[in-house]
Amino acid sequence: MGIQQGSRMLFSDYATDGPMWTGEGRRESRHVIVFAEPFLAKPAVMVGISLWDMDHKSNIRADLSAEEVTATGFHLVFRTWSDTRVAQLRADWTAIGPVRDEDLWEVE
């Protein structure tokens, strides 16, 4: 089994008046993550918010997920909705899955 992990700043919309900060309704920020080394099969991927800066004047609504997971990578997706205002968000991820074991010998 192998483990890979990373961190990704998804957006800083307060600096650019981006949609997570100025918009309303359903909004999505999607990022492609490519593993440094491919796994032998689809790994288990866990994601978590490591930094969030939210406006205190509205309800905090957040959905963070790993989607379209393959042996080579996945989509890191953040969603919010209604009047929630998100200034910035950073997410961390960990992938655990099968990797080639250099101690295994293939006998033919």
N, C-alpha and C positions, 0 to 999 in steps of 0.2 A: 504494500500500500504506500502511496505517496501523498504528500500534502503540499499544496501551493496556496499562497495567500497574497493579498494585495489591498490597497487602499486607493480610492478614486474620489476626487473632488468632482461632484456632479454638476454643480453650477454655483455661481455667485450673482444671482439675478438682481440684488439690490444695487450693485455697482453699475449695471447696464439697463436698469428698468425693464428687466426681462419678464417673461410671462409668469414665472412662479411668484414674483414679487408684485406685479401690477395687474395680473389677470384674475379672472374669476371663472368658476365652473371647473370642469374636468381638465386637468393638465398632466402632461407626462414628460419625463426626461429619461431617455433610453441611451445606454452606452454599451458598446461591444467590448467585452473583455476577452483577450486571447491569452491562453495559458503559455507560459515560457516553454514548457515541454508538454506535448500532448499526453493524455492518459491513454491506457489501452482500451478503456470503455468509458461510458458516461459517468463522471464522478458525482458524488453528493456535494452540493454547493450550499453554504450557509452565508447569509448576508446580514449586516447590522449597520445601524446608523452610528457613526463615530463623532459627528459634529452636526448640529442643526442650530440654525438661527431663525427663529420664527417670530412673527409679529404677535404681541400679546393681546391685541384688540379683537382677535377672532379665534374661533376654535382651532386647535391644532389637529389636522387631519393628514395622515401620512401612510402610504403603503409602499414598502420596499420589497422587491422580489428578484429572484434569479429566474429568468425565462430562457427558453430555447437552449437548454444546456446540452452540449455535445462533448466529445472527448477533447476537442480543441479549444473550447471557450463557451461563453454564454452572454446573454444580454442582462445587464444590471439596470433595473427599471424602478424609478421612483414616480409615484402618482400622488396627486392631491386633488381636492375638489372644493366646491362651494366658494366661500370668501376667504379661505385660508391663504395667508401670505407667508411665503418661505423666502428668506433672504439668501441663505446659502445652506448647502448640505454636502457632507462627505460620508461615503459609505465604505465599509471594510468587508472583505469577503474571504472565505476559506473554502478550498475544494479538496476533497479527500476521495481518492480512487485508485484503481489498479495501475501500477507502472511496471515496466520491464525490470526484472530482477537480474542483475549482472552475474549473480552466483548460479543462476539456472543454466543448465547445459542442455542443449538440444542434441539428442542422439538419433541418428538416422540409420 
